[in-house]
Amino acid sequence: MRVIGGSARSLKLKTPPGLHTRPTTDRIKETLFNMIADKVPDSIFCDMFSGSGAIGIEALSRGAKRAYFIDNRMDCIRCMEENLRFTKLFNKGEIFKKDAFMFVKDWKGKESPTILFMDPPYEQGLEREMLNLLYESSFVTENTCIIVETSLHNPFFHKGYEGFRIIKQKKYKTNQHIFLQR
């Protein structure tokens, strides 16, 4: 796994040990960032369920002003810290060792993200829970682009979602990106 573009291009990133994370492949990451290329520069990027932090690091490498990394596993936090230091992007990232739901509930005083990326564990319904929370929260605004990486066969997104509209959808072999806005 590596950084695809920007200031940290071609640098290899570490992944947390074990099988509890599924890093987004380089090819899918490149497609995703080609789709949001015009939104990334000077954005506030939020990488929820961060794992290695690769998506947020890609955003910083491509010119995001700031990135928030949220994960509750200590091995992921250590991996993100190492990756941010290695890419020399540590001063632009804020890492929160926190459950993503508590992070949104406790949000106070910082800028709302312009892009929120979430890649929760598949088949647990966490996308639905998070979108319910985001709808009730001031964490995201009407201008926030929400991107959900989920299983290709997730029935949750086949009908859309109340309170959010699907802007676009990109399907891959086994997963998909759903782009939503309030």
Contacts in CASP RR format, 6 or more apart in sequence:
PFRMAT RR
TARGET T0000
AUTHOR 0000-0000-0000
METHOD contacts of the structure
MODEL  1
MRVIGGSARSLKLKTPPGLHTRPTTDRIKETLFNMIADKVPDSIFCDMFS
GSGAIGIEALSRGAKRAYFIDNRMDCIRCMEENLRFTKLFNKGEIFKKDA
FMFVKDWKGKESPTILFMDPPYEQGLEREMLNLLYESSFVTENTCIIVET
SLHNPFFHKGYEGFRIIKQKKYKTNQHIFLQR
1 12 0 8 1.000
1 13 0 8 1.000
1 15 0 8 1.000
1 23 0 8 1.000
1 25 0 8 1.000
1 26 0 8 1.000
1 52 0 8 1.000
1 54 0 8 1.000
2 10 0 8 1.000
2 11 0 8 1.000
2 12 0 8 1.000
2 13 0 8 1.000
2 26 0 8 1.000
3 9 0 8 1.000
3 10 0 8 1.000
3 11 0 8 1.000
3 13 0 8 1.000
3 54 0 8 1.000
3 57 0 8 1.000
3 58 0 8 1.000
3 61 0 8 1.000
3 87 0 8 1.000
4 26 0 8 1.000
4 29 0 8 1.000
4 30 0 8 1.000
4 33 0 8 1.000
4 58 0 8 1.000
5 33 0 8 1.000
5 58 0 8 1.000
5 61 0 8 1.000
5 62 0 8 1.000
6 61 0 8 1.000
6 62 0 8 1.000
6 63 0 8 1.000
7 61 0 8 1.000
7 63 0 8 1.000
7 88 0 8 1.000
7 89 0 8 1.000
8 57 0 8 1.000
8 60 0 8 1.000
8 61 0 8 1.000
8 87 0 8 1.000
8 88 0 8 1.000
8 89 0 8 1.000
9 61 0 8 1.000
11 86 0 8 1.000
11 87 0 8 1.000
13 52 0 8 1.000
13 53 0 8 1.000
13 54 0 8 1.000
13 57 0 8 1.000
13 83 0 8 1.000
13 86 0 8 1.000
13 87 0 8 1.000
14 52 0 8 1.000
14 79 0 8 1.000
14 82 0 8 1.000
14 83 0 8 1.000
14 86 0 8 1.000
15 21 0 8 1.000
15 23 0 8 1.000
15 51 0 8 1.000
15 52 0 8 1.000
15 54 0 8 1.000
15 79 0 8 1.000
16 51 0 8 1.000
16 52 0 8 1.000
16 73 0 8 1.000
16 75 0 8 1.000
16 76 0 8 1.000
16 78 0 8 1.000
16 79 0 8 1.000
17 75 0 8 1.000
20 73 0 8 1.000
21 51 0 8 1.000
21 52 0 8 1.000
21 76 0 8 1.000
22 119 0 8 1.000
22 122 0 8 1.000
23 51 0 8 1.000
23 52 0 8 1.000
23 54 0 8 1.000
24 32 0 8 1.000
24 54 0 8 1.000
24 55 0 8 1.000
24 119 0 8 1.000
24 149 0 8 1.000
28 172 0 8 1.000
28 175 0 8 1.000
28 177 0 8 1.000
29 54 0 8 1.000
29 55 0 8 1.000
29 58 0 8 1.000
31 170 0 8 1.000
31 172 0 8 1.000
32 55 0 8 1.000
32 147 0 8 1.000
32 170 0 8 1.000
32 177 0 8 1.000
33 40 0 8 1.000
33 58 0 8 1.000
33 59 0 8 1.000
33 62 0 8 1.000
35 168 0 8 1.000
35 170 0 8 1.000
35 177 0 8 1.000
35 179 0 8 1.000
36 115 0 8 1.000
36 145 0 8 1.000
36 147 0 8 1.000
37 62 0 8 1.000
39 114 0 8 1.000
39 115 0 8 1.000
39 145 0 8 1.000
40 59 0 8 1.000
40 62 0 8 1.000
40 63 0 8 1.000
40 64 0 8 1.000
40 115 0 8 1.000
41 62 0 8 1.000
41 63 0 8 1.000
41 64 0 8 1.000
42 63 0 8 1.000
42 64 0 8 1.000
42 65 0 8 1.000
43 59 0 8 1.000
43 63 0 8 1.000
43 64 0 8 1.000
43 65 0 8 1.000
43 113 0 8 1.000
43 114 0 8 1.000
43 115 0 8 1.000
44 64 0 8 1.000
44 65 0 8 1.000
44 66 0 8 1.000
44 67 0 8 1.000
44 68 0 8 1.000
44 111 0 8 1.000
44 112 0 8 1.000
44 113 0 8 1.000
44 114 0 8 1.000
44 115 0 8 1.000
45 56 0 8 1.000
45 59 0 8 1.000
45 60 0 8 1.000
45 64 0 8 1.000
45 66 0 8 1.000
45 67 0 8 1.000
45 68 0 8 1.000
45 113 0 8 1.000
45 114 0 8 1.000
45 115 0 8 1.000
45 116 0 8 1.000
45 117 0 8 1.000
46 67 0 8 1.000
46 68 0 8 1.000
46 70 0 8 1.000
46 113 0 8 1.000
46 115 0 8 1.000
46 116 0 8 1.000
46 117 0 8 1.000
47 53 0 8 1.000
47 55 0 8 1.000
47 56 0 8 1.000
47 59 0 8 1.000
47 67 0 8 1.000
47 68 0 8 1.000
47 69 0 8 1.000
47 70 0 8 1.000
47 117 0 8 1.000
48 70 0 8 1.000
48 100 0 8 1.000
48 103 0 8 1.000
48 116 0 8 1.000
48 117 0 8 1.000
48 118 0 8 1.000
48 119 0 8 1.000
48 120 0 8 1.000
48 130 0 8 1.000
49 70 0 8 1.000
49 71 0 8 1.000
49 100 0 8 1.000
49 118 0 8 1.000
49 119 0 8 1.000
49 120 0 8 1.000
49 121 0 8 1.000
49 126 0 8 1.000
50 56 0 8 1.000
50 69 0 8 1.000
50 70 0 8 1.000
50 71 0 8 1.000
50 76 0 8 1.000
50 80 0 8 1.000
50 95 0 8 1.000
51 71 0 8 1.000
51 73 0 8 1.000
51 76 0 8 1.000
51 79 0 8 1.000
51 80 0 8 1.000
52 76 0 8 1.000
52 79 0 8 1.000
52 80 0 8 1.000
52 83 0 8 1.000
53 69 0 8 1.000
53 71 0 8 1.000
53 76 0 8 1.000
53 79 0 8 1.000
53 80 0 8 1.000
53 83 0 8 1.000
53 84 0 8 1.000
54 83 0 8 1.000
55 117 0 8 1.000
55 119 0 8 1.000
56 64 0 8 1.000
56 67 0 8 1.000
56 69 0 8 1.000
56 117 0 8 1.000
57 67 0 8 1.000
57 83 0 8 1.000
57 84 0 8 1.000
57 87 0 8 1.000
57 89 0 8 1.000
59 67 0 8 1.000
59 115 0 8 1.000
59 117 0 8 1.000
60 67 0 8 1.000
60 87 0 8 1.000
60 89 0 8 1.000
60 92 0 8 1.000
60 93 0 8 1.000
61 87 0 8 1.000
61 89 0 8 1.000
64 92 0 8 1.000
64 115 0 8 1.000
65 92 0 8 1.000
66 92 0 8 1.000
66 93 0 8 1.000
66 94 0 8 1.000
66 111 0 8 1.000
67 92 0 8 1.000
67 93 0 8 1.000
67 94 0 8 1.000
68 93 0 8 1.000
68 94 0 8 1.000
68 96 0 8 1.000
68 110 0 8 1.000
68 113 0 8 1.000
69 80 0 8 1.000
69 93 0 8 1.000
69 94 0 8 1.000
69 95 0 8 1.000
69 96 0 8 1.000
70 96 0 8 1.000
70 98 0 8 1.000
70 100 0 8 1.000
70 103 0 8 1.000
71 77 0 8 1.000
71 80 0 8 1.000
71 96 0 8 1.000
71 97 0 8 1.000
71 100 0 8 1.000
72 97 0 8 1.000
72 98 0 8 1.000
72 99 0 8 1.000
72 100 0 8 1.000
74 97 0 8 1.000
77 95 0 8 1.000
77 97 0 8 1.000
80 95 0 8 1.000
81 90 0 8 1.000
81 95 0 8 1.000
84 90 0 8 1.000
84 93 0 8 1.000
84 95 0 8 1.000
96 103 0 8 1.000
98 106 0 8 1.000
100 118 0 8 1.000
100 120 0 8 1.000
100 130 0 8 1.000
101 129 0 8 1.000
101 130 0 8 1.000
101 133 0 8 1.000
104 130 0 8 1.000
104 133 0 8 1.000
104 134 0 8 1.000
104 137 0 8 1.000
104 139 0 8 1.000
105 133 0 8 1.000
105 137 0 8 1.000
107 137 0 8 1.000
107 138 0 8 1.000
107 139 0 8 1.000
112 138 0 8 1.000
112 139 0 8 1.000
112 140 0 8 1.000
112 141 0 8 1.000
112 144 0 8 1.000
113 139 0 8 1.000
113 140 0 8 1.000
113 144 0 8 1.000
114 143 0 8 1.000
114 144 0 8 1.000
114 145 0 8 1.000
115 144 0 8 1.000
115 145 0 8 1.000
115 147 0 8 1.000
116 134 0 8 1.000
116 140 0 8 1.000
116 144 0 8 1.000
116 145 0 8 1.000
116 146 0 8 1.000
116 147 0 8 1.000
117 147 0 8 1.000
117 149 0 8 1.000
118 127 0 8 1.000
118 130 0 8 1.000
118 146 0 8 1.000
118 147 0 8 1.000
118 148 0 8 1.000
118 149 0 8 1.000
119 148 0 8 1.000
119 149 0 8 1.000
119 150 0 8 1.000
120 126 0 8 1.000
120 127 0 8 1.000
120 130 0 8 1.000
120 150 0 8 1.000
122 150 0 8 1.000
122 151 0 8 1.000
122 154 0 8 1.000
122 175 0 8 1.000
123 151 0 8 1.000
123 154 0 8 1.000
125 156 0 8 1.000
127 148 0 8 1.000
127 150 0 8 1.000
127 154 0 8 1.000
127 156 0 8 1.000
127 157 0 8 1.000
128 156 0 8 1.000
128 161 0 8 1.000
131 146 0 8 1.000
131 148 0 8 1.000
131 161 0 8 1.000
131 164 0 8 1.000
131 180 0 8 1.000
134 140 0 8 1.000
134 146 0 8 1.000
135 163 0 8 1.000
135 164 0 8 1.000
135 182 0 8 1.000
140 146 0 8 1.000
140 182 0 8 1.000
141 182 0 8 1.000
142 181 0 8 1.000
142 182 0 8 1.000
143 181 0 8 1.000
144 181 0 8 1.000
144 182 0 8 1.000
145 167 0 8 1.000
145 179 0 8 1.000
145 180 0 8 1.000
145 181 0 8 1.000
146 164 0 8 1.000
146 179 0 8 1.000
146 180 0 8 1.000
146 181 0 8 1.000
147 177 0 8 1.000
147 178 0 8 1.000
147 179 0 8 1.000
147 180 0 8 1.000
148 157 0 8 1.000
148 177 0 8 1.000
148 178 0 8 1.000
148 180 0 8 1.000
149 175 0 8 1.000
149 176 0 8 1.000
149 177 0 8 1.000
150 156 0 8 1.000
150 157 0 8 1.000
150 175 0 8 1.000
150 176 0 8 1.000
150 178 0 8 1.000
151 174 0 8 1.000
151 175 0 8 1.000
151 176 0 8 1.000
152 171 0 8 1.000
152 172 0 8 1.000
152 173 0 8 1.000
152 174 0 8 1.000
152 175 0 8 1.000
152 176 0 8 1.000
154 176 0 8 1.000
157 166 0 8 1.000
157 169 0 8 1.000
157 176 0 8 1.000
157 178 0 8 1.000
160 166 0 8 1.000
161 180 0 8 1.000
163 182 0 8 1.000
164 180 0 8 1.000
164 181 0 8 1.000
164 182 0 8 1.000
165 180 0 8 1.000
165 181 0 8 1.000
165 182 0 8 1.000
166 178 0 8 1.000
166 179 0 8 1.000
166 180 0 8 1.000
167 179 0 8 1.000
167 180 0 8 1.000
167 181 0 8 1.000
168 179 0 8 1.000
169 176 0 8 1.000
169 177 0 8 1.000
169 178 0 8 1.000
169 179 0 8 1.000
170 176 0 8 1.000
170 177 0 8 1.000
170 179 0 8 1.000
END
